[in-house]
């Protein structure tokens, strides 16, 4: 089993899309630079979505040329529909992320489609991307629980993942969109999928809402999953709900994986500049648990020793 | 594999022993009552240690008769040496917890003994307890890392655990005393021990210093471990270091285990009264991650639904 882990930084997309503050394009580009400087090689910086629905993503096309274009960087754009896919393709993205939620209600709220319509829309995007030589990663949103309909049976994300692979999706991301899952559920969902399709086909996307993201990430890593989403400083979540944290913080994921012997290529110490900028740009306190600990050590005049 | 988990509440002992505030005996008894009311059945409320060394534990003998004595409650007293053991026996404790650290330095600082002297002291206590019909649980402190000598090879806690079982210890607790371990290390330490001695012989004692306690608890539970220490509200750790959290919070452990399908018998909602009292008594903010989320839900006018 490989000891190389891939972290896809989604702070600029999933992290910023729910903020009351719209971060300007130059600051986003600067944040991407700091993330790349810290060792991030996979970033999902934009969503090609209606600017009416998500004004924070309205600068997707304008941001793209301002992003770092060092060799070895891998960018993904999220696309909610075929129109978004075409915009992402025209902007030159080599990979697109698609979203299929587990219930009718969730798909209606997200995409104004039923589950079946959303699945067919994903199939159409995947087919178009295949023709254009663009890679696809399909997110099964609400794989653990739907924000409207509650906990999901493990067979539901499994069936949708299989359907998306059958349609030609290169990767599938199993997403705990509202941070309501648990590590046993992770095991129950992922173990059969990994046996059937191989661990290298899967991403895991976690939110730390109830404090179990690290346990769930470990449960996935222990099964061989090596691809994870994360968000710098834990950016994301509802800014009006104290304690309602966002995506799993990139620095916490790096610390978890590296301490367990996996290689991420990311330097936690250097990530701190990115966390600081994200904090300043969104005007809210950010930072994963490992940063709290590092700060507490420094406040005592000690140099935090991570490994 | 059993779905029944045991949580040993160590907040009154490990949680309070490092606080700058000495909590009075009546408040400790009241806290024990609230914990029992929330469903806790295993408590480690005292340490029979020199009052000069740890003044916060000086009321061990006075507290004991004030504790709830409902049927089905299991109390443990920590004993650093044979003298402490005799005091615990005389106070009527059916189980004693012993401490053996992984290095000479750590044993010197804790007990003023070398590693070999501390191991022999534990063997003498275990022998005395066997004669008296008192159960023993030996903590291998610093199993993951020593605060003075750094990370430990997994074979060291394994050897010390085997030696303590050979001496007759009924249980062994593998302790990440400074919260510096990781879930891979948990697996590497525990899997061979469980194969040799059986999962039911082990406790796991975690501190959430660097944010990995839930991941490590899950790694242990996934191997079949069903006995855990935890501390109400995450009480413990250094009160002068913001972010330097203490023991894994009882409420977070309950949420982790119950969400993963194990039974703890503990009600998170009812634990909140105990957290509130612990907070008031120690004059510091407490509460695990699940409580932050519950509060954020309530602040939005929602009723938090845990399961």
Contacts between the chains, C-beta under 8 A, distances in Angstrom:
chain1	res1	chain2	res2	distance
A	182	B	256	7.1
A	182	B	259	3.8
A	182	B	260	4.8
A	183	B	218	4.5
A	183	B	222	7.4
A	183	B	256	7.7
A	183	B	260	5.9
A	184	B	259	7.7
A	184	B	260	3.8
A	184	B	261	5.6
A	185	B	260	7.6
A	187	B	222	7.5
A	208	B	289	7.9
A	209	B	293	6.0
A	210	B	255	6.7
A	210	B	259	8.0
A	210	B	289	6.8
A	210	B	290	5.8
A	210	B	293	5.1
A	211	B	214	6.3
A	211	B	252	5.7
A	211	B	255	7.3
A	211	B	288	6.9
A	211	B	289	2.9
A	211	B	290	5.8
A	211	B	292	7.9
A	211	B	293	7.1
A	212	B	214	6.0
A	212	B	255	7.6
A	212	B	256	6.3
A	212	B	259	7.1
A	214	B	211	6.3
A	214	B	212	6.0
A	214	B	214	5.9
A	214	B	215	4.3
A	215	B	214	4.3
A	215	B	215	4.6
A	215	B	217	7.3
A	215	B	218	4.1
A	215	B	256	6.3
A	217	B	215	7.3
A	218	B	183	4.5
A	218	B	215	4.2
A	218	B	218	6.4
A	218	B	219	6.3
A	219	B	218	6.3
A	219	B	222	7.3
A	222	B	183	7.4
A	222	B	187	7.5
A	222	B	219	7.3
A	222	B	222	7.4
A	240	B	300	7.3
A	241	B	296	4.3
A	241	B	297	7.5
A	241	B	299	6.9
A	241	B	300	5.8
A	242	B	292	7.5
A	242	B	295	7.4
A	242	B	296	5.2
A	242	B	299	6.6
A	243	B	289	8.0
A	243	B	292	3.4
A	243	B	293	5.4
A	243	B	295	6.0
A	243	B	296	3.7
A	244	B	293	6.7
A	244	B	296	4.6
A	244	B	297	7.9
A	252	B	211	5.7
A	255	B	210	6.7
A	255	B	211	7.3
A	255	B	212	7.6
A	256	B	182	7.1
A	256	B	183	7.7
A	256	B	212	6.3
A	256	B	215	6.3
A	259	B	182	3.8
A	259	B	184	7.7
A	259	B	210	8.0
A	259	B	212	7.1
A	260	B	182	4.8
A	260	B	183	5.9
A	260	B	184	3.8
A	260	B	185	7.6
A	261	B	184	5.5
A	288	B	211	6.9
A	289	B	208	7.9
A	289	B	210	6.8
A	289	B	211	2.9
A	289	B	243	7.9
A	290	B	210	5.7
A	290	B	211	5.8
A	292	B	211	7.9
A	292	B	242	7.5
A	292	B	243	3.4
A	293	B	209	6.0
A	293	B	210	5.1
A	293	B	211	7.1
A	293	B	243	5.5
A	293	B	244	6.7
A	295	B	242	7.4
A	295	B	243	5.9
A	296	B	241	4.3
A	296	B	242	5.3
A	296	B	243	3.8
A	296	B	244	4.6
A	297	B	241	7.5
A	297	B	244	7.9
A	299	B	241	6.8
A	299	B	242	6.6
A	300	B	240	7.3
A	300	B	241	5.8
